[in-house]
Amino acid sequence: MAKDISNAYLVTTNAGDVLINAGFMGSAERNKAIFDKVRTGPLEYLVLTQAHADHYGGVPLLKENGTKIVAERRFVDTWHFFDRLGPFLKGRSAKIWSSTIKGRDNPVPEVIPDIAVDEQFAFEVGERRFEVISTPGGEAPDALVVWMPREKVVFTGNLFGPVFMSMPNLCTLRGDKPRSARLWLECLEKVRDLNPELLITGHGDPIEGAANIRQSLDKMHAAVSYVLEQTLDGMNAGKDVHTLMREIQLPEEIAIGEFHGKVNWAVRTIWEEHAGWFHMDYTTSLYGVPRASIDADLVELAGGADALAQRAQAKLADNQPLEALHLVEVALGAEPTNSAALTVKKAVMGLLLKASGGTNMSEVMWLKNQLTLTEAALGEG
């Protein structure tokens, strides 16, 4: 294994090697050096579990003459999606991950698979059999897993996110196509039906033991099913999305981590997956004039940005940080350098960061980004 943003795994056989994922662009030389020490023969196959650059970035350096690249049939379409929106997505991602991911500025290679897997594709190298199974409910529509039936080992890539036993991130903060909760559940069922004895994800240590793996998969399935059904029931009951985001919580017996996704984010994604972006609450959302266009009017009516900042401070003192943030966002929309509003915003960001418990990395990194920008605006950076 070569540890990377998403790990790469070399499987050796008595007739050649198989590589599962190739790591990030900036790690390619290091990963190659790691694998060269344990290589036993030609690299027959290189399997890519999804078209995210941390999975395929090292392909140009790691592939050999004769290596067959295997990917899901939607790999090329997914690659083109990220290529077409590259500047947009890169800018968003940088606001969250720029301080943690090195090598981001290296050119992203274009990879064309030799074998495009529709539902399933099997091949053998030496004494080992590999079955590549499409799992489009993962982090990308071209996701797949690799099953080794003789060894009862499954490589799941990022199907279950960067941390096992965590709520899936159905719609990332950095930007991506929303993911279907129901399709994710179906893909989990595919893995569970294999009854693996060793489950190797794209991150972290392998999960061992058939009973342990099944119990873990059952719990994740129950958790996501609960959020899905509770959201749909709430929609049928006429509840708005924000009410459901506040109300729906996992029962203790099926609670899983929120390192990657969060329950309330999943609720919102499920709502919009089924009902679309128009929530029938504000007619103005049908048009291209945002509420922020009247920030200056609201500030004037309130008696100035300082007055809104003062009310926001009162909300904060009353343990209503999000209401306080709404107020300062209006104030700063009209007067971006207002020190009173910036001071309250800094306090809110610090409080939200503390309240997060540091559990969800996307939330933490976004809040840190906003805190840093606010401190800079106050001249503290």
C-alpha positions as CSV (number, residue, x, y, z in Angstrom):
1,M,0.0,0.0,0.0
2,A,1.1,3.5,-0.8
3,K,-0.7,5.9,1.6
4,D,-1.9,9.0,-0.3
5,I,-4.9,11.4,-0.3
6,S,-6.6,8.2,-1.6
7,N,-4.4,5.1,-1.1
8,A,-3.0,3.0,-3.9
9,Y,-2.7,-0.8,-3.5
10,L,-0.5,-3.3,-5.3
11,V,-1.6,-6.9,-5.5
12,T,1.2,-9.3,-6.6
13,T,0.7,-12.7,-8.2
14,N,2.9,-15.4,-9.7
15,A,2.3,-14.0,-13.2
16,G,2.4,-10.3,-12.7
17,D,1.0,-7.4,-10.7
18,V,-2.3,-5.5,-10.4
19,L,-2.5,-2.0,-9.1
20,I,-5.7,-0.6,-7.6
21,N,-5.6,3.2,-8.0
22,A,-2.6,5.3,-8.7
23,G,-2.6,8.1,-6.1
24,F,-2.3,11.9,-6.6
25,M,-0.2,13.6,-9.2
26,G,2.3,15.0,-6.7
27,S,2.8,11.6,-5.1
28,A,3.5,9.6,-8.2
29,E,7.2,9.3,-7.9
30,R,7.0,8.4,-4.2
31,N,4.4,5.8,-4.8
32,K,6.4,4.3,-7.6
33,A,9.4,4.0,-5.4
34,I,7.3,2.3,-2.7
35,F,5.9,-0.3,-5.2
36,D,9.2,-0.9,-7.0
37,K,10.5,-2.5,-3.8
38,V,7.9,-5.3,-3.8
39,R,7.1,-5.7,-7.5
40,T,7.1,-9.3,-8.8
41,G,6.3,-9.0,-12.5
42,P,4.8,-6.8,-15.2
43,L,1.9,-4.5,-14.2
44,E,-0.9,-6.3,-16.0
45,Y,-3.8,-4.2,-14.9
46,L,-4.4,-0.8,-13.3
47,V,-7.9,-0.5,-11.9
48,L,-9.3,3.0,-11.1
49,T,-12.1,3.1,-8.6
50,Q,-13.3,6.6,-9.7
51,A,-12.4,9.6,-11.8
52,H,-11.1,11.8,-8.9
53,A,-7.5,13.0,-9.4
54,D,-6.3,11.5,-6.1
55,H,-7.2,8.1,-7.6
56,Y,-5.7,8.4,-11.1
57,G,-3.2,11.2,-10.9
58,G,-0.2,8.9,-10.9
59,V,-1.3,6.8,-13.9
60,P,1.2,8.3,-16.5
61,L,4.2,7.4,-14.3
62,L,2.9,4.1,-13.0
63,K,1.5,2.4,-16.0
64,E,3.7,0.3,-18.2
65,N,3.7,-0.9,-21.8
66,G,1.0,-3.5,-21.9
67,T,-0.8,-2.4,-18.8
68,K,-4.6,-2.5,-19.2
69,I,-6.4,0.4,-17.5
70,V,-9.8,-0.6,-16.1
71,A,-12.5,1.8,-15.1
72,E,-16.2,2.1,-14.9
73,R,-18.0,3.0,-18.1
74,R,-18.8,6.6,-16.9
75,F,-15.1,7.3,-16.0
76,V,-14.5,9.4,-19.1
77,D,-17.7,11.4,-18.7
78,T,-16.8,12.1,-15.1
79,W,-13.3,13.2,-16.1
80,H,-14.8,15.6,-18.6
81,F,-17.2,17.0,-16.0
82,F,-14.3,18.0,-13.7
83,D,-12.2,19.2,-16.6
84,R,-15.0,21.4,-18.0
85,L,-15.7,23.0,-14.5
86,G,-12.1,22.9,-13.4
87,P,-11.6,26.6,-12.7
88,F,-14.9,26.8,-10.8
89,L,-14.4,23.7,-8.8
90,K,-10.7,24.4,-8.1
91,G,-11.6,27.8,-6.7
92,R,-14.2,26.4,-4.4
93,S,-12.1,23.5,-3.3
94,A,-9.2,25.8,-2.5
95,K,-11.4,27.7,0.1
96,I,-11.6,24.5,2.1
97,W,-8.6,22.3,1.3
98,S,-5.8,24.5,0.1
99,S,-3.9,24.2,3.4
100,T,-4.1,20.5,3.5
101,I,-3.6,19.2,-0.1
102,K,-0.1,19.5,-1.7
103,G,0.5,19.0,-5.4
104,R,-2.9,20.5,-6.3
105,D,-1.3,22.7,-9.0
106,N,0.3,19.8,-10.9
107,P,-1.4,19.1,-14.3
108,V,-4.3,16.7,-14.1
109,P,-3.7,13.9,-16.7
110,E,-6.3,12.7,-19.1
111,V,-6.8,9.0,-18.7
112,I,-8.6,6.8,-21.3
113,P,-9.4,3.4,-20.0
114,D,-8.7,0.3,-22.1
115,I,-11.6,-1.5,-20.5
116,A,-14.8,0.3,-19.6
117,V,-16.9,-1.8,-17.1
118,D,-20.6,-1.7,-17.5
119,E,-22.0,-3.8,-14.6
120,Q,-19.1,-6.3,-14.0
121,F,-15.8,-7.4,-15.4
122,A,-13.6,-10.3,-14.3
123,F,-10.0,-11.1,-15.1
124,E,-7.4,-13.4,-13.7
125,V,-3.7,-12.9,-13.2
126,G,-1.7,-15.9,-12.0
127,E,-3.5,-17.6,-9.1
128,R,-5.8,-14.6,-8.4
129,R,-9.2,-13.7,-9.7
130,F,-10.4,-10.1,-9.7
131,E,-14.1,-9.0,-10.2
132,V,-14.7,-5.4,-10.9
133,I,-18.2,-4.3,-9.9
134,S,-19.9,-1.0,-10.8
135,T,-21.1,0.9,-7.8
136,P,-22.4,4.3,-9.1
137,G,-23.8,5.4,-5.8
138,G,-20.3,6.2,-4.5
139,E,-18.5,9.5,-4.5
140,A,-18.7,9.6,-8.3
141,P,-21.1,8.1,-10.9
142,D,-18.2,6.0,-12.2
143,A,-17.3,4.4,-8.9
144,L,-16.5,0.7,-8.7
145,V,-15.2,-1.9,-6.2
146,V,-12.7,-4.7,-6.8
147,W,-13.6,-8.1,-5.3
148,M,-11.1,-11.0,-4.9
149,P,-13.4,-14.0,-4.3
150,R,-10.7,-16.5,-3.5
151,E,-9.2,-14.3,-0.8
152,K,-12.6,-12.8,0.2
153,V,-11.1,-9.3,0.0
154,V,-12.9,-6.3,-1.4
155,F,-11.4,-2.9,-2.3
156,T,-14.1,-0.3,-2.0
157,G,-12.3,2.9,-3.0
158,N,-14.2,5.8,-1.7
159,L,-17.7,4.2,-1.8
160,F,-17.9,4.7,1.9
161,G,-16.1,8.0,2.0
162,P,-12.7,8.8,3.5
163,V,-13.7,7.5,6.9
164,F,-15.5,4.2,7.3
165,M,-18.7,4.2,9.5
166,S,-19.4,7.8,8.6
167,M,-22.5,9.4,7.1
168,P,-22.0,9.7,3.3
169,N,-21.4,13.2,1.9
170,L,-24.3,13.2,-0.5
171,C,-23.5,16.8,-1.7
172,T,-20.0,18.1,-1.0
173,L,-19.3,21.7,0.1
174,R,-16.5,21.9,-2.5
175,G,-19.0,21.2,-5.3
176,D,-19.9,18.1,-7.2
177,K,-23.0,16.4,-8.6
178,P,-25.4,15.4,-5.8
179,R,-25.4,11.7,-4.9
180,S,-28.5,9.6,-4.4
181,A,-29.0,8.1,-1.0
182,R,-31.1,5.2,-2.4
183,L,-28.4,4.4,-5.0
184,W,-25.7,4.5,-2.2
185,L,-27.7,2.0,-0.2
186,E,-28.0,-0.3,-3.2
187,C,-24.2,-0.2,-3.7
188,L,-23.6,-0.9,0.0
189,E,-25.9,-4.0,-0.5
190,K,-23.7,-5.2,-3.4
191,V,-20.7,-5.1,-1.1
192,R,-22.5,-6.7,1.8
193,D,-23.8,-9.5,-0.4
194,L,-20.2,-10.5,-1.2
195,N,-19.7,-11.3,2.5
196,P,-16.0,-10.1,2.5
197,E,-13.6,-11.1,5.3
198,L,-11.3,-8.1,4.6
199,L,-12.6,-4.7,3.4
200,I,-10.0,-2.2,2.2
201,T,-11.2,1.4,1.7
202,G,-9.4,4.2,0.0
203,H,-8.3,5.6,3.4
204,G,-7.2,4.2,6.7
205,D,-6.7,0.7,7.9
206,P,-8.5,-2.4,6.5
207,I,-11.6,-3.6,8.3
208,E,-11.2,-7.3,9.3
209,G,-13.6,-10.1,10.0
210,A,-16.8,-11.1,8.1
211,A,-19.0,-10.6,11.1
212,N,-17.5,-7.3,12.0
213,I,-17.8,-6.0,8.4
214,R,-21.4,-7.2,8.1
215,Q,-22.3,-5.5,11.4
216,S,-20.7,-2.3,10.3
217,L,-22.4,-2.3,6.9
218,D,-25.7,-3.1,8.5
219,K,-25.4,-0.2,10.8
220,M,-24.5,2.2,8.0
221,H,-27.4,0.9,5.9
222,A,-29.8,1.4,8.8
223,A,-28.5,4.9,9.5
224,V,-28.8,6.2,5.9
225,S,-32.2,4.4,5.4
226,Y,-33.5,6.1,8.5
227,V,-32.5,9.6,7.3
228,L,-33.9,8.9,3.9
229,E,-37.3,7.6,5.1
230,Q,-37.6,10.3,7.8
231,T,-36.9,13.0,5.2
232,L,-39.5,11.6,2.8
233,D,-42.1,11.2,5.7
234,G,-41.4,14.8,6.7
235,M,-41.9,16.1,3.2
236,N,-45.2,14.3,3.0
237,A,-46.2,15.8,6.3
238,G,-45.7,19.3,4.9
239,K,-42.5,20.2,6.8
240,D,-40.0,22.5,5.2
241,V,-36.4,21.5,4.6
242,H,-34.9,23.6,7.4
243,T,-37.3,22.2,10.0
244,L,-36.3,18.6,8.9
245,M,-32.6,19.6,9.0
246,R,-33.1,20.6,12.6
247,E,-35.4,17.7,13.7
248,I,-34.0,14.6,12.1
249,Q,-31.3,12.9,14.3
250,L,-30.1,9.3,14.3
251,P,-31.3,7.1,17.2
252,E,-28.3,6.1,19.4
253,E,-28.4,2.5,18.3
254,I,-27.7,3.3,14.7
255,A,-25.7,6.5,15.1
256,I,-22.6,6.7,12.9
257,G,-19.9,9.3,12.5
258,E,-20.2,12.6,10.7
259,F,-16.6,13.1,9.6
260,H,-17.4,13.3,5.9
261,G,-21.1,13.9,5.6
262,K,-23.6,15.2,8.1
263,V,-27.2,14.1,8.9
264,N,-28.6,17.6,8.3
265,W,-26.7,17.9,5.0
266,A,-28.0,14.5,3.9
267,V,-31.6,15.7,4.7
268,R,-31.2,18.7,2.5
269,T,-29.7,16.7,-0.4
270,I,-32.4,14.1,-0.2
271,W,-35.1,16.8,-0.2
272,E,-33.6,18.4,-3.3
273,E,-33.0,15.1,-5.0
274,H,-36.7,14.4,-4.8
275,A,-38.2,17.8,-5.0
276,G,-35.7,20.1,-6.8
277,W,-34.3,23.4,-5.8
278,F,-37.6,25.4,-5.6
279,H,-38.9,25.0,-2.0
280,M,-42.1,27.1,-2.6
281,D,-41.2,29.5,0.2
282,Y,-39.9,32.6,-1.5
283,T,-41.1,33.7,-5.0
284,T,-37.9,35.7,-5.4
285,S,-36.0,32.4,-5.6
286,L,-37.5,32.0,-9.1
287,Y,-35.5,35.0,-10.3
288,G,-32.0,36.2,-10.6
289,V,-32.1,39.0,-7.9
290,P,-30.9,37.6,-4.6
291,R,-32.0,38.9,-1.2
292,A,-28.5,40.4,-0.8
293,S,-29.5,43.0,-3.4
294,I,-31.4,44.8,-0.7
295,D,-28.9,44.5,2.1
296,A,-28.2,48.3,1.9
297,D,-31.9,49.0,2.2
298,L,-32.3,46.8,5.3
299,V,-29.2,48.3,6.9
300,E,-30.6,51.8,6.3
301,L,-34.0,50.8,7.7
302,A,-32.3,49.3,10.7
303,G,-30.5,52.5,11.5
304,G,-27.1,51.4,10.1
305,A,-24.7,48.5,10.2
306,D,-23.7,49.2,13.8
307,A,-27.3,48.8,14.8
308,L,-27.6,45.4,13.1
309,A,-24.2,44.4,14.7
310,Q,-25.6,45.3,18.1
311,R,-28.7,43.2,17.6
312,A,-26.5,40.4,16.4
313,Q,-24.4,40.6,19.5
314,A,-27.6,40.3,21.6
315,K,-28.5,37.2,19.6
316,L,-25.1,35.8,20.2
317,A,-25.4,36.5,23.9
318,D,-28.7,34.7,23.9
319,N,-27.0,31.6,22.4
320,Q,-28.4,32.2,18.9
321,P,-25.2,32.2,16.8
322,L,-26.9,31.4,13.5
323,E,-29.5,34.2,13.9
324,A,-26.6,36.5,14.8
325,L,-24.8,35.4,11.6
326,H,-27.8,36.2,9.5
327,L,-27.8,39.7,10.9
328,V,-24.1,40.4,10.4
329,E,-24.2,39.0,6.8
330,V,-26.8,41.6,6.0
331,A,-24.7,44.3,7.7
332,L,-21.5,43.2,5.9
333,G,-23.4,42.9,2.6
334,A,-23.9,46.7,2.8
335,E,-20.7,47.6,4.6
336,P,-18.1,44.9,4.1
337,T,-15.5,46.7,6.4
338,N,-17.8,47.5,9.3
339,S,-15.7,46.6,12.3
340,A,-18.6,46.0,14.7
341,A,-20.2,43.4,12.4
342,L,-16.8,41.8,11.6
343,T,-16.2,41.5,15.4
344,V,-19.5,39.7,15.9
345,K,-18.8,37.5,12.8
346,K,-15.4,36.5,14.3
347,A,-17.1,35.5,17.5
348,V,-19.8,33.5,15.7
349,M,-17.2,31.6,13.6
350,G,-15.2,30.8,16.7
351,L,-18.3,29.6,18.5
352,L,-19.5,27.5,15.5
353,L,-16.0,26.0,15.2
354,K,-16.0,25.0,18.9
355,A,-19.6,23.6,18.7
356,S,-18.6,21.5,15.7
357,G,-16.3,19.4,17.9
358,G,-13.9,19.2,15.0
359,T,-15.7,16.1,13.8
360,N,-16.6,17.1,10.2
361,M,-13.6,18.1,8.2
362,S,-15.4,20.0,5.5
363,E,-17.3,22.1,8.1
364,V,-14.2,22.7,10.1
365,M,-12.1,23.8,7.2
366,W,-14.8,26.1,5.9
367,L,-15.3,27.7,9.3
368,K,-11.5,28.1,9.7
369,N,-11.4,29.8,6.2
370,Q,-14.1,32.2,7.2
371,L,-12.5,32.9,10.5
372,T,-9.2,33.7,8.8
373,L,-10.8,36.0,6.3
374,T,-12.7,37.8,9.0
375,E,-9.6,38.3,11.1
376,A,-7.8,39.6,8.0
377,A,-10.6,42.1,7.4
378,L,-10.2,43.3,11.0
379,G,-6.5,43.8,10.4
380,E,-5.6,40.9,12.6
381,G,-4.2,38.6,10.0
